[in-house]
């Protein structure tokens, strides 16, 4: 698939996502009527539920990067001592 087509599809999906949350603000309900709540309150609920998990994942990624950095530094020190 051409990159330009993927870009256009991505922008359409992005605009649809913005519309999903902006439509109730402008008085158009759409799917929110069937959910029994506004889409914005649903987004807040999901954010509150996922926030802790996101912190766990972010912490693990940072710790993994720093662990790899420490390993790389120790390998460089050993390589430097061998050259001398």
N, C-alpha and C positions, 0 to 999 in steps of 0.2 A: 504494500500500500504506500502511496506517495506521502511524503512528509507533510506536504501542504494540506492534504486531505485529513491526516491525523490531527494537524493543528486546528483545522476548522471544526472537526468533531469535538476536540477538547474544549474549544471555546463555546460550542453549543451546550455541552454538558455543564460547563462552568456557569453559563447564563441560566440554565435550567435550575441549577442549585441555588443561585441567588434568587430566582423567581420563587422557588419553593418556600423560602423564608420571608420574602418581601410581599408576596401576594396577600396574606392575611392582613398585613398592615394597610394595604390599599383597599380593603373591603371585599376582596374576592377570596372565597373560602376554598373551593376545590376539594381536595382530598381531606382537608382538616375537618370538614363536617363529619366524615365517616370515622375519623379517629376519636372524636369526642373531646379533643383539646387542640390548642393551636400548635402549629408546627414549631413555633419559637419555643414554647414551653417544653415540647418534646426534645428540642435540641439542647436546652438547658439541662434536662434530666440526663440525657446521654453524656453530656460534658461532665456533669457531676459524677457519673458512674465511671467514666473512663479516665478521669484526671489522675487518680492514684496509680492506675496501671501505667499510664504514660510516664509518671515520675519513676516508677520501678524500671521501666524499659530504658528511659533516658539515663538513669543512674548506672544501669548495667553497661550501657554502651560507653559511657564516659570511663567507667572503671576498666573495661576491656581495652579501650584505646590507650589509657595510661599504662596498663600492664604490658601491652605490646611495646610501648615506648620504652619502658624500663628494660625489657628484654633486649630491645634493639641497642640501647645504650651500653648494656653490659657486653654484648657481642662486639660492639665497636671498641670498647676498652680492651677486651682480650685481643682483638686483631691489632690494635695499636701497640700493645706490649710485645706481641710476637714480632712485629716489624722492627722494633728497637733492639 
